[in-house]
Amino acid sequence: MRKGFAVHNLRSLPMSDYADELELEEPDEEPEIVHWMQPRPLSVGALGLSGAVAGAFVLGAVATVGVLAVLHWLGPDREVSFKKPRWYDA
C-alpha cells in the first residue's frame, strides 16, 4: 500500500515514466457553451446612502459611550469634596 508520493520521487523519474501514468480521457459529449454576464453595478439611492451614514454615526456614538463607560468603571474611585458654606451646619 502506497502512503504518499514525495516530490523527490518525481524528480528521480524520467519525464516519460510519470507522464504515461496520467490517463487523459476525451469527453464523451460536446461541452456546453456558457455565457458569462457581468453583474449589474451596485446602485444605492439617496435613502440608502443616508441610512448608511446615519448607521455609521450611531455605531460610532454607541462605541464611544461604551468606551467611556468602561473607562469610568475601571478608573480609580474618586471622592468629591467641596467646601461647605458657613450657613450649613450639619
N, C-alpha and C positions, 0 to 999 in steps of 0.2 A: 504494500500500500504506500502510495506516494503522499507525503505530508505537505510538501511545498516545493517550489521550483525557484531557486535563487537566481539572482541576476548574473552571478559569476558563472553559472551553468550555461546561460545563454551565450556568454562571451566565448566559452570554450567550444561551442558547436559551430560547425561551418554554416554559412548562410543557408544553403540548400536543405540542411537537415531539419531545422525548425520551420522553415518556410513551407516545406512539404507537408508538415503536420497540420497546417491550417487548411480547413476544408471550406472553401468559399462556394456557396451554392447560388445558383441563378434563381431569381424569383419565379414562382410558378405562374403568377399572373402579372399583368402590366400594372405598374404603380399608379396610384390615384393622384390626380393633379390637385394641389391645394392652393387656393387663392388666399393670400395674406392681405389683410386690410389693417391699416393703421387705425388706432382708436381715436375717437373724437377728442379734440383738445378740451381740457378741463375749463369750464366756464362757470364763474361764480358771480351771481348778481350782487347788487348793492346791499340787499338784505343779508346775504350770506357773508359778505365782507364785513359788514357792521357787526354781525353776530360773532365772527371770529375775533375781531378787535375787542369787543366787549368781554368775551370769554377770557381772552388773554389778560385783560386788565383785572377782572375779578380773580382769576387764578393767581396773579401776582400779588394782589392785595391780601388774599387769604394766606398765601405763603409768608408774606411779611408779618402779618399779625401773629401767625403761628410761631415764627422765629422769635419775635419779641416776647411772646408768652413763655416760650421755653427758656429764654434767657432770664426772664424775670423769675421763673420758678427755680432755676438753677443758681441764681445770683445769691449774694450774701443777704442775711436778714438785716434789715435796717430799722433803726428806731427813730421815729420822728420826734424831735424835741423842739419846743418853741417856748419863748419867753411868755410867761403868764402875765396878763395885765394886773395892775395894782388892785383894781376893784374885785378881782376874782380871788376869793378866799375859800377855797375848798380843799 
